């Protein structure tokens, strides 16, 4: 086997600090993923071992440094994501792994696409009036849809945001919850509130809700409406029936955009009901102006264990 040794110089101390992470946690994790021997002397990275392993580590580190340069941050999720791309035999292009700022939150946090799948999802939303974001938990489907809705509102592309969810969850029945119908469905809409609070802040969100600039509603309340100049998000769409999906899609009015998100592996409808999100992929796949973007476990940006949990469930269900 051909042996090789090389090094990467990081001349910017701030960039080096971000790359290595607090207590060198990023670098320690990176070393575990590389077959080559990776070590550091100051801010310089030394790589040695078999040529193929050294080349892979070298390319991986340079891709991670591109992320540091673009995002000004790096975490273990980023390292796992880029490492998995290389393990699959692919080499990510810089334009694929870096992304411009989509939006700045009320607290000054910049929001960017963190994976290639997320970047394609954002591009689809920009260029189509109806977009389906399908994928497992933790891939940013709903959060990025809310981000794009707020962006459209700030740019005055739309006059209001309407966030919709079917009131079906994990086999639980609304009748067992206290309160009137609105109070019963409110817990199901909580993830949408959380996204808005994070992006706009609590005060602005409450003001927009009071003025009806932002409306959060159960799917049943959409029947009979025509929604113009609105950015509409249907979340948890795997829990719509085919009839409900058709009803929702035909609410779209002039100057409006609709994003439909869901995870077809987590359908909570009664056994005899077919998911509208599964059916609609067969019906609208060739319609111009409608885009389907499929996020996968590679796009999970939650705790690293979430990706492992998805893997474990896939293995169990296959068996």
Phi and psi in degrees as a GROMACS rama.xvg file:
@    title "Ramachandran Plot"
@    xaxis  label "Phi"
@    yaxis  label "Psi"
@TYPE xy
-80.2549  124.771  UNK-2
-90.4808  149.638  UNK-3
-146.025  149.797  UNK-4
-139.289  136.064  UNK-5
-150.686  172.51  UNK-6
-144.757  157.734  UNK-7
-122.55  126.306  UNK-8
-97.9156  128.014  UNK-9
-110.471  102.912  UNK-10
-81.422  -20.1951  UNK-11
-92.6822  116.638  UNK-12
-62.9872  -37.9732  UNK-13
-66.7282  -43.0419  UNK-14
-61.7922  -40.3275  UNK-15
-63.826  -42.2442  UNK-16
-61.7597  -40.7886  UNK-17
-66.505  -44.0174  UNK-18
-61.2168  -46.9371  UNK-19
-73.7764  -30.9245  UNK-20
83.9305  167.102  UNK-21
-63.0114  125.837  UNK-22
61.3183  25.6433  UNK-23
60.7586  25.5831  UNK-24
-64.5341  -37.322  UNK-25
-63.3282  -46.0152  UNK-26
-67.5324  -39.2047  UNK-27
-61.968  -41.317  UNK-28
-67.5833  -42.4193  UNK-29
-58.0524  -44.6185  UNK-30
-58.8912  -35.3221  UNK-31
-67.6572  -25.8476  UNK-32
-87.1963  -15.4868  UNK-33
-97.3372  136.613  UNK-34
-76.3216  -26.4038  UNK-35
-78.406  163.99  UNK-36
-83.707  112.484  UNK-37
-112.601  125.487  UNK-38
-138.873  168.561  UNK-39
-129.296  139.796  UNK-40
-125.91  103.211  UNK-41
67.4097  -126.731  UNK-42
-99.6174  5.08101  UNK-43
-91.5637  139.58  UNK-44
-107.689  127.351  UNK-45
-110.14  135.233  UNK-46
-129.225  130.781  UNK-47
-147.714  155.346  UNK-48
146.971  -156.872  UNK-49
-66.9155  143.531  UNK-50
-52.5733  -45.6095  UNK-51
-62.8868  -42.3783  UNK-52
-67.706  -39.1898  UNK-53
-64.4057  -44.0723  UNK-54
-62.5629  -40.4297  UNK-55
-64.5824  -44.7818  UNK-56
-64.0829  -40.9826  UNK-57
-60.1582  -47.8475  UNK-58
-65.277  -41.1353  UNK-59
-61.1337  -46.8668  UNK-60
-63.1305  -40.5405  UNK-61
-65.1749  -37.4293  UNK-62
-64.5988  -39.0044  UNK-63
-67.7831  -35.9833  UNK-64
-66.9606  -30.735  UNK-65
-63.0794  -40.0172  UNK-66
-65.2225  -43.6741  UNK-67
-58.777  -43.597  UNK-68
-63.076  -40.7754  UNK-69
-81.5633  -47.3057  UNK-70
-91.4682  -22.7426  UNK-71
71.3993  19.4139  UNK-72
-159.126  162.542  UNK-73
-155.363  136.718  UNK-74
-137.212  176.853  UNK-75
-64.4195  -33.4451  UNK-76
-59.3762  -43.4714  UNK-77
-59.9407  -44.7481  UNK-78
-63.6494  -45.196  UNK-79
-61.7935  -42.1246  UNK-80
-62.8306  -51.4016  UNK-81
-66.8714  -38.0914  UNK-82
-60.6612  -41.7953  UNK-83
-64.7187  -35.6506  UNK-84
-61.2103  -45.304  UNK-85
-66.092  -38.3882  UNK-86
-63.4729  -28.9926  UNK-87
-80.7481  2.45149  UNK-88
87.363  9.76455  UNK-89
-104.077  153.876  UNK-90
-118.576  112.452  UNK-91
-67.9349  135.789  UNK-92
-81.1248  150.952  UNK-93
-56.4588  -41.5041  UNK-94
-66.8601  -18.0801  UNK-95
-83.3092  -35.2792  UNK-96
-94.467  -13.7867  UNK-97
-107.043  152.552  UNK-98
-148.485  141.579  UNK-99
-73.6722  165.773  UNK-100
-68.1643  127.942  UNK-101
-83.3804  -41.3993  UNK-102
-161.538  152.207  UNK-103
-111.482  128.409  UNK-104
-75.5146  174.632  UNK-105
-61.2999  -26.0401  UNK-106
-93.4817  7.59194  UNK-107
86.493  7.67483  UNK-108
-79.7853  131.672  UNK-109
-86.8887  138.062  UNK-110
-110.427  125.633  UNK-111
-134.006  156.774  UNK-112
-65.7327  134.239  UNK-113
-103.436  -12.1841  UNK-114
-137.298  166.89  UNK-115
-62.947  -41.0077  UNK-116
-60.7292  -42.3849  UNK-117
-64.4231  -38.2301  UNK-118
-64.6516  -41.523  UNK-119
-64.9467  -38.0576  UNK-120
-61.8922  -45.6141  UNK-121
-62.058  -44.1289  UNK-122
-62.0251  -39.4125  UNK-123
-62.8084  -41.1999  UNK-124
-64.3323  -37.9965  UNK-125
-66.2925  -31.1807  UNK-126
-111.083  1.68555  UNK-127
-134.893  152.386  UNK-128
-84.7087  -25.7844  UNK-129
-129.987  124.27  UNK-130
-130.379  132.829  UNK-131
-103.741  121.388  UNK-132
-106.569  107.394  UNK-133
-115.19  129.588  UNK-134
170.902  173.009  UNK-135
-74.5814  173.335  UNK-136
-61.0605  144.619  UNK-137
89.1751  2.4077  UNK-138
-90.8294  -2.14976  UNK-139
85.9803  14.4293  UNK-140
-54.912  -55.5681  UNK-141
-73.8987  -44.9627  UNK-142
-59.8618  -46.2504  UNK-143
-67.9045  -32.538  UNK-144
-63.4765  -42.4403  UNK-145
-65.4672  -40.7121  UNK-146
-57.414  -46.7428  UNK-147
-67.8467  -31.2223  UNK-148
-66.8464  -45.877  UNK-149
-63.7178  -39.3449  UNK-150
-59.6037  -45.2676  UNK-151
-64.2041  -37.412  UNK-152
-66.9028  -45.302  UNK-153
-62.5046  -35.7494  UNK-154
-82.0481  1.03912  UNK-155
61.6991  27.8593  UNK-156
-76.1641  -26.7867  UNK-157
-134.469  163.856  UNK-158
-99.3565  -18.0502  UNK-159
-158.441  164.472  UNK-160
-119.096  132.916  UNK-161
-123.717  120.323  UNK-162
-109.893  125.361  UNK-163
-126.366  142.354  UNK-164
-142.708  141.017  UNK-165
-73.0692  142.318  UNK-166
-87.2179  62.2728  UNK-167
-135.779  125.876  UNK-168
-148.715  124.446  UNK-169
44.419  35.3086  UNK-170
77.5085  0.512295  UNK-171
-80.2384  148.592  UNK-172
-107.248  135.143  UNK-173
-60.1651  -30.4166  UNK-174
-61.4666  -22.7193  UNK-175
-83.8897  -6.90082  UNK-176
-90.9756  147.662  UNK-177
-75.2478  161.16  UNK-178
94.2943  179.734  UNK-179
-78.1384  -174.535  UNK-180
-62.5147  -42.6482  UNK-181
-61.9784  -42.5733  UNK-182
-66.7594  -31.389  UNK-183
-68.5698  -41.4488  UNK-184
-85.5452  -14.9905  UNK-185
-54.2075  -43.0552  UNK-186
-59.9926  -29.7407  UNK-187
-72.3445  -22.3846  UNK-188
-93.679  -0.127141  UNK-189
-54.9426  -43.2409  UNK-190
-58.9611  -30.7292  UNK-191
-71.7618  -40.9131  UNK-192
-59.491  -44.5176  UNK-193
-59.1379  -41.582  UNK-194
-63.0273  -43.705  UNK-195
-64.9261  -43.2309  UNK-196
-60.0656  -40.1457  UNK-197
-67.1658  -38.7936  UNK-198
-84.7414  -47.2799  UNK-199
-97.6282  -21.3382  UNK-200
91.9418  155.146  UNK-201
-65.4705  -45.024  UNK-202
-63.321  -47.8936  UNK-203
-65.3441  -41.7871  UNK-204
-59.6977  -46.3241  UNK-205
-62.2502  -39.6609  UNK-206
-65.3806  -42.5193  UNK-207
-65.8656  -36.1179  UNK-208
-66.3762  -41.4557  UNK-209
-64.2693  -36.5051  UNK-210
-86.3185  0.576502  UNK-211
65.8432  18.6631  UNK-212
-71.552  -33.5306  UNK-213
-117.084  129.163  UNK-214
-123.421  131.38  UNK-215
-116.956  123.235  UNK-216
-144.377  150.062  UNK-217
-70.3826  152.713  UNK-218
-56.6372  -35.2895  UNK-219
-58.0369  -25.38  UNK-220
-80.7093  -2.378  UNK-221
-84.6256  -19.6446  UNK-222
-59.8546  132.919  UNK-223
85.6476  -3.31779  UNK-224
-97.6117  153.829  UNK-225
-123.509  124.569  UNK-226
-109.984  106.818  UNK-227
-99.8584  150.401  UNK-228
49.3704  44.0954  UNK-229
-131.156  151.592  UNK-230
-106.905  112.511  UNK-231
-112.622  130.116  UNK-232
-120.203  124.725  UNK-233
-104.809  112.107  UNK-234
-99.3248  156.169  UNK-235
55.4168  42.5077  UNK-236
-68.7651  -13.6413  UNK-237
-63.6758  -17.8614  UNK-238
-98.6049  21.7609  UNK-239
-99.8525  147.871  UNK-240
-81.8458  163.899  UNK-241
-54.5456  -38.2959  UNK-242
-66.4476  -41.6676  UNK-243
-65.8718  -39.3336  UNK-244
-62.7124  -44.8774  UNK-245
-62.3811  -42.9617  UNK-246
-59.5752  -45.4177  UNK-247
-63.9518  -48.0699  UNK-248
-64.1315  -28.5452  UNK-249
-87.4312  7.42121  UNK-250
-84.0395  -12.9896  UNK-251
-64.4487  123.797  UNK-252
-107.229  -170.141  UNK-253
-67.311  140.571  UNK-254
71.2542  17.3701  UNK-255
-110.959  160.42  UNK-256
-136.879  141.221  UNK-257
-125.683  132.225  UNK-258
-117.965  128.101  UNK-259
-117.652  122.02  UNK-260
-120.577  149.382  UNK-261
179.721  168.225  UNK-262
-125.682  107.693  UNK-263
-71.0299  -6.99806  UNK-264
-89.1278  -2.4525  UNK-265
-128.445  55.1916  UNK-266
-81.4032  125.041  UNK-267
-110.154  16.0938  UNK-268
-72.7835  158.89  UNK-269
-55.4076  151.62  UNK-270
-56.2445  -31.6018  UNK-271
-80.9757  -9.41045  UNK-272
-95.2606  138.248  UNK-273
-97.0202  141.223  UNK-274
-73.1796  129.397  UNK-275
-66.7287  -26.5431  UNK-276
-70.9988  -34.0229  UNK-277
-71.0874  -44.4451  UNK-278
-66.6949  -40.1514  UNK-279
-64.5361  -25.5676  UNK-280
-64.7574  -30.1077  UNK-281
-79.1157  -29.7395  UNK-282
-84.6165  -41.9739  UNK-283
-107.832  8.8145  UNK-284
-60.6201  -25.0735  UNK-285
-108.714  8.6071  UNK-286
-82.9403  125.166  UNK-287
-68.0288  137.119  UNK-288
94.0429  -7.05983  UNK-289
-112.887  127.956  UNK-290
-122.281  141.284  UNK-291
-114.099  120.789  UNK-292
-116.991  126.76  UNK-293
-108.793  110.814  UNK-294
-89.5674  152.962  UNK-295
-132.064  -176.342  UNK-296
-59.8438  -22.627  UNK-297
-67.1902  -20.5247  UNK-298
-96.4012  4.5639  UNK-299
-65.939  126.718  UNK-300
-120.575  22.2161  UNK-301
-93.0174  -161.756  UNK-302
-52.5748  138.237  UNK-303
-51.983  -27.6059  UNK-304
-65.7256  -25.3782  UNK-305
-59.9057  -43.1832  UNK-306
-62.9894  -40.009  UNK-307
-67.4236  -35.6096  UNK-308
-64.4616  -43.7286  UNK-309
-60.3734  -43.3792  UNK-310
-59.1156  -46.4007  UNK-311
-62.3289  -42.168  UNK-312
-65.7926  -38.5778  UNK-313
-62.5017  -42.2921  UNK-314
-63.3689  -45.4112  UNK-315
-61.8848  -44.6482  UNK-316
-69.9347  -32.8998  UNK-317
-65.8237  -36.6464  UNK-318
